[in-house]
Amino acid sequence: MALDGTGIFSSTTIHCASCLHKVHRNGSVTYSHQMLGAALIHPDMRAVIPLLPEPIVKHDEPTKMIANGMPPNDWWPSCARITRTLKFIVTEDSRSSNAPHIATLHAYDLHYILGVKEGDHAFLFQQVQRAEHTGRVTITSDTTAPQV
């Protein structure tokens, strides 16, 4: 199951009470509507099955997970009801690589692959570098896999 946020509307002038807004360094404001998209995908199949689109809305409390583009806590039970008989791996980008979100994935007994970026996860990369310097890192390469 691939999860990612996407913009569905953006304007510097048109906006409503439900719009997210981003204030830029120069003081200008961009208003937008965004949603979380989820889809079941398989590398051998051309078709995808979209699941439960979820609007990303602003909250009074900026630390809410949905404000960061991740599924709200009430999204997961709905998803679990639909997919409970399927075995899949959740794939997400770097924005999802944090302890609260990983705890949610564990709570629903989901397997996952989460992207990370050095700039967003400095501590993780420091730990990997330390492990590499002490010989505790193994690097493997598969040259038989098709290059994309």
C-alpha positions as CSV (number, residue, x, y, z in Angstrom):
1,M,0.0,0.0,0.0
2,A,1.6,3.2,-1.1
3,L,0.6,6.3,0.9
4,D,1.4,9.9,0.0
5,G,0.0,13.4,0.2
6,T,-1.0,15.3,-2.9
7,G,-2.2,18.8,-3.6
8,I,-5.6,19.1,-5.2
9,F,-5.9,22.9,-5.2
10,S,-3.6,25.8,-4.8
11,S,-4.0,29.6,-5.1
12,T,-2.4,32.8,-3.9
13,T,-5.7,34.6,-3.9
14,I,-8.7,32.2,-3.8
15,H,-9.3,30.6,-0.4
16,C,-11.9,29.4,2.0
17,A,-12.1,28.6,5.8
18,S,-11.0,25.0,5.2
19,C,-7.9,25.9,3.2
20,L,-4.4,25.1,4.5
21,H,-2.1,28.1,4.2
22,K,1.6,28.5,3.9
23,V,3.3,31.8,4.6
24,H,6.5,32.2,2.5
25,R,9.7,34.0,3.4
26,N,8.7,37.0,1.4
27,G,5.4,37.2,3.3
28,S,3.1,36.0,0.5
29,V,0.6,33.3,1.3
30,T,-0.4,30.2,-0.7
31,Y,-3.7,28.6,0.1
32,S,-4.3,25.0,-0.7
33,H,-6.4,21.8,-0.3
34,Q,-4.5,18.6,0.0
35,M,-5.3,14.9,0.5
36,L,-3.7,11.7,1.6
37,G,-3.9,9.1,-1.2
38,A,-3.5,5.4,-0.5
39,A,-3.4,2.7,-3.2
40,L,-2.8,-1.0,-3.3
41,I,-0.1,-1.6,-5.8
42,H,1.8,-4.7,-7.0
43,P,5.0,-4.7,-9.1
44,D,3.6,-7.3,-11.5
45,M,0.2,-5.6,-12.1
46,R,-0.6,-2.5,-14.1
47,A,-3.8,-1.7,-12.2
48,V,-3.9,0.0,-8.8
49,I,-6.7,0.0,-6.3
50,P,-7.2,3.4,-4.7
51,L,-8.3,3.4,-1.0
52,L,-9.9,5.8,1.3
53,P,-8.8,9.3,0.2
54,E,-8.5,11.5,3.3
55,P,-8.5,15.3,3.2
56,I,-5.5,16.9,5.0
57,V,-7.1,19.6,7.1
58,K,-5.8,22.3,9.4
59,H,-6.1,21.7,13.1
60,D,-5.9,24.1,16.0
61,E,-3.1,21.9,17.4
62,P,-0.2,22.0,14.9
63,T,1.4,18.8,16.2
64,K,-1.5,16.6,15.0
65,M,-0.2,13.9,12.6
66,I,-2.6,14.9,9.8
67,A,-1.1,18.4,9.7
68,N,2.1,16.8,8.6
69,G,0.4,14.9,5.8
70,M,0.1,11.6,7.6
71,P,-3.1,9.6,8.2
72,P,-5.1,10.6,11.2
73,N,-5.5,8.1,13.9
74,D,-9.1,7.4,12.9
75,W,-8.1,6.6,9.3
76,W,-6.2,3.4,10.3
77,P,-9.2,1.4,11.7
78,S,-11.2,2.1,8.5
79,C,-8.3,1.0,6.4
80,A,-7.8,-2.1,8.6
81,R,-11.5,-3.2,8.1
82,I,-11.0,-3.1,4.3
83,T,-7.5,-4.7,4.2
84,R,-7.5,-7.1,7.2
85,T,-7.4,-10.2,5.0
86,L,-4.6,-8.9,2.8
87,K,-0.9,-9.0,3.6
88,F,0.9,-5.9,2.3
89,I,3.8,-3.6,3.0
90,V,3.1,0.1,3.6
91,T,5.5,2.4,1.7
92,E,5.8,6.1,2.6
93,D,8.2,9.0,2.2
94,S,10.5,10.7,4.7
95,R,7.7,12.7,6.3
96,S,6.3,9.5,7.8
97,S,9.6,8.3,9.4
98,N,8.9,9.3,13.0
99,A,8.2,7.4,16.2
100,P,4.5,8.2,16.6
101,H,3.7,7.1,13.1
102,I,5.8,4.0,13.4
103,A,4.0,3.1,16.6
104,T,0.7,3.3,14.7
105,L,2.0,1.0,12.0
106,H,3.1,-1.5,14.7
107,A,-0.3,-1.2,16.5
108,Y,-2.0,-2.5,13.3
109,D,0.7,-5.1,12.8
110,L,1.8,-3.7,9.5
111,H,5.0,-4.2,7.7
112,Y,6.5,-1.0,6.2
113,I,9.3,0.6,4.2
114,L,9.8,4.3,5.0
115,G,12.1,6.7,3.2
116,V,14.5,8.8,5.1
117,K,16.5,11.9,4.2
118,E,19.8,12.9,5.8
119,G,18.6,16.4,6.4
120,D,15.4,15.3,8.1
121,H,16.9,12.4,10.2
122,A,20.3,13.7,11.2
123,F,20.5,11.5,14.4
124,L,19.8,8.3,12.4
125,F,22.5,9.1,9.9
126,Q,25.0,9.9,12.7
127,Q,24.3,6.5,14.2
128,V,24.7,4.7,10.8
129,Q,28.1,6.6,10.3
130,R,29.2,5.5,13.8
131,A,28.3,1.9,13.1
132,E,30.1,2.1,9.7
133,H,33.3,3.4,11.3
134,T,33.2,0.5,13.8
135,G,32.6,-2.1,11.2
136,R,29.0,-2.9,12.1
137,V,27.5,-2.0,8.7
138,T,27.1,-4.5,5.9
139,I,26.6,-3.1,2.4
140,T,25.2,-5.4,-0.2
141,S,24.4,-4.8,-3.9
142,D,22.3,-6.8,-6.3
143,T,23.6,-6.3,-9.8
144,T,21.1,-8.8,-11.3
145,A,18.1,-6.6,-10.5
146,P,16.9,-4.5,-13.5
147,Q,18.0,-0.9,-13.3
148,V,15.1,1.6,-13.3
